[in-house]
Amino acid sequence: MNISEWFNLLVSQILATGWLEWVAVLFGVTEVLLARKNKILLYPAGIISIVTSAFLLIEAKLYAETALSMYYLVMSIYGWAVWNSRSKSAASSITKSSKKEVVITLSIAFLGWGFLYIILKNFTDSDVPIMDSFVSSTAWAGMWLLAKRKLENWIWLNISNLVAIPLLFHKNLVMFALLTIFLFVVAIFGYLDWKKILKQKTHLGTQTL
């Protein structure tokens, strides 16, 4: 397929995109832009995106990503509560992961990958169990770090995005694939923005001392 044919296919698929997918995409974009700005409203926007996208993922037989959506939902509610609590206590600053948190993150990513792969391989009709499970487990790790306002959340979310992009195109979820490309780019800037905030915080702390 040449570039012209691929572009025509892309346009036709975008035009055929249902309203539910548009809602999921628009609120997904809103969520990541708010996350980049370190705004708590990312969570209600994310919850709307999660709930609407779950129905579409089930239809596409991306069961691990459906499970990921449920995890996102739980972590969004948890993260919303944590961010709200810390904001009230003036303890809402961004930090880096501790050694313990690095171990927990790796455990979530790789043990989750193995667990999800076994489930998909043996108990579902998934035709992409390796990629589907990897996308979900690495995103689990990223969401856990986001809830704790850890800088490294952007790295793990982008590892997940990098694998999710070709997977979503393979499943003809074009709008979700384009959204994920957008999220990938924004996550890069999100990491740089959070790193800058963390650097400023460290600099102010040094001056205080």
N, C-alpha and C positions, 0 to 999 in steps of 0.2 A: 504494500500500500504506500503510494507516494504522499507527499506533504499535503497536496491539494485534496486528495481523497480522504485523508485523515482529518483535515480541517472541516470538510463537508460533513463527515460522520459526527464530529464533535458538535457542530452547530445543530444538526438534526437531533442529537441526543439532549442537548441543552434545551431546545424548544419543546422536547417531549417530557422534560422534567416535571414531575407532579408538584403540587403545592406543598405537600408535606416535606419533600426534600428541600424545597426553597426555604421553608421555615427553619428546618434544622441547620441549613447552611448559614442563613443570615444571623441566627442567634449564636452559631458557632464562631462566626467572624467577630461578633460583638464581644463574646466571652474572651477571646484571645487578645483583643485590643485592650479590654479592661484589665486583663492580667498583666499585660506589658506595662500599664500605667500603675500597677499595684493597687487597683481599686476593688473593694469588696463586692461591688455589683456584678463582678464576673460570675459569681456563683448562681444567682437567679437566672441570668442569661444562659449559663451553661446547663442548668436543669431543664429549661425549655428545649434546648437543642438535644440533650440526651434522650428525653422522653420521646420526642418525635423521630429521632434517627433510629431508635431501637426497633421500631416496626419495620423499617426498610431493611435493616441488617438481617432480620429473621427471614424476610422474603428472599434475600440474596444468599442464604445458607452460611452466613458468616457468624457462626454460633459463638465463637470465642469473642468476637468483637461485640456481640450482643451481651455476653456476660460482662465484657469490659464496660459497656454502657451502664449496666446495673451497678458495677463497682464505682464508676464515675458518679452515679447518682448518690450512692452512700457517702463517697468521699467529698462530694460537693456540699452535702448537708453538714458533714463533719467539718470541712474546711470553712464553711460559712460561719459555723458556730465558733470555731477557733479564732478566725480572723476578727469576728465581732467582739469576742471576749478580750483578745489582746489589744484591740483598738481602744477599748474602754479602760484598759489598765496601762495604756501608753507603752505597750511592749510589742508593737506590731512590726518591728524592724526586720529586714532581710538578713539572713545569716548563711554561712557555709555549713555543709554537713560535717558532723563529727565523725570520728572513726567508727563508732558504733552505728551511726546512721548510714554510713557507707556500706557496712556489712549487711544491715537490714535491707537496704536498697538492692544490693546484689542478690540477696536471697529472694526477695520478691520477684525480681526479674527472671532469674534462671530457674529457681524451683517452680515458679509459676508457669514458666515456659514448658517445662517437663510435664507438669501436672495437666495443663490444658491440652498439650499434644496427645497425651494418653487418652484423655476424655474424648477429644475430637476423633482420634483414630479408631477408637473401639466402640464408641457409643453414638456417633453421628454419621451423616452422609457427607460430611465436609470433604471437598476435593482439594483443599489447600491447608491441611492441618498444621504444617510446619510454620508457614508464614503467618497464618491467622493467629496461632498461639503466641508467636514471637511479638507481633504487633501489640497484642493485648497485654502480655506480661510486662513488657518494657514501659507501656503506658501506665500500667498499675503503679510501677515504681515512680514514674514521673508525677502522677497525681498525688501519691503519698507525700512526696517532697514538696509539691505545691501547697498542700494543706498546711505544711509546717513552715512555709515561706523560706524554703531553702533554694539557694542560687542554682544548684545542680538540677533542679526539676526541668529546666529548659533543655539540658543535654539529653536527659532520658526521653523526654517527650519527642525530641527531634530524631532520636534513634528509632523510635516507634514510627514517626511520620515518614522517615526515609524508606522504610519497608512497606508501609501502608499505601504509598502512592501507586506503585505498580500493581499492587494487589487490587486496589479499588478500580483502576482502569481495566484490569483483567475481568472484574465482575461487572463491568459496564455501569458502575456508579460514578459517572463522569463528574457530576457536581460535587460529590464527596471527595473525589480525587483532586479536583481543582481547589476545593476548600483546604485540603491537606497540604497542597503545595503552598497555598497562602499562609497556612499555619506554620509551615516549615520556615518560611522567610521571616514571618513575624517573630517566631521563637528565637531566631538568631538575634534580632534587635532587642527582644525581651531580655535575653541573657546579657547583652551589652549594657542595657539600661539598668538592670538589677545590679550588675557588677559595678557600675558607676555609682549607684546609690550606696552600695556596700563600701566602696572606696571612700566616699565622702563621709560616711559614718565613722569609719576607722580613723580618718584624718581628724575629724572633730574630737573623737575620743582621745587621740594622742595630744591634741592641743589642750584638752581639759586637764590631762595629767600634767 
